[in-house]
Structures are given as structure tokens and as C-alpha cells.
Amino acid sequence: MPESSNEPTKETLRRGFAAMEPRRQRQIASKGGKAAHESGRAHEFTPEEARSAGRKGGERVSTDRAHMAAIGRKGGERVSTDRAHMAAIGRTGGKSRTKRSDGSGGPAVTGAA
């Protein structure tokens, strides 16, 4: 008799941690993280390491032009539903309501690049 297609194969058979419910996996992982911190073995990022990691992630995601276009469209759709905001932009002729540090009418610069 041929083997049923519903039978688990070596490739699909999940054991141990992989077979657990995601909620249970998170509970176990959380305990491991807490234990590592309590014993002093966990890595804690310095502010500079965190900035570097964030910068690297931002550079990586910004190379995905399709993703950036999608989030830009989503932001544009969101802001255009705010009628009061759109009216305020219309009253100023599309000019920014804030001034840049160089005196131009573009968006204000909040941090160094």
C-alpha cells in the first residue's frame, strides 16, 4: 500500500523547541534572556553600538526602493486623510510651517546627518 501524503516526512517532522507553540517558545526564550542578564553573560549595547546598529539597519532598508516607495505612499495616504492638516498646507501655499536653521523654508533639520 502506498504511503499516505499526510504522514510526516523527515523534512516536515518537527521536534523539541520547533514543535512547541510560539507562546511557549517565547516564555522559554524570555527565561533564558533573564538568566543571562542576571549572571552577567548578556551583552548590553552601549549608546554608540546602538546608534551604529540603527544606522546600519536604516542604510540596509533604504536600499530597498520598492519598500521605501510603499511606506512613502502609506504615509502620503495617511496624511492626506487629515483634512485640517491639508487645509493648513493649502493656506500656506504648500510652504513648510517651520524654518530650517539656514533660514530656508524647507523642513526643519532635527539632527546631524
Secondary structure, DSSP 8 states (H G I E B T S, - for coil): ----TTS--TTT---HHHHS-HHHHHHHHHHHHHHHHHHT-S----HHHHHHHHHHHHHHHHT-HHHHHHHHHHHHHHHHT-HHHHHHHHHTTT--SS--TTS-SS----S--
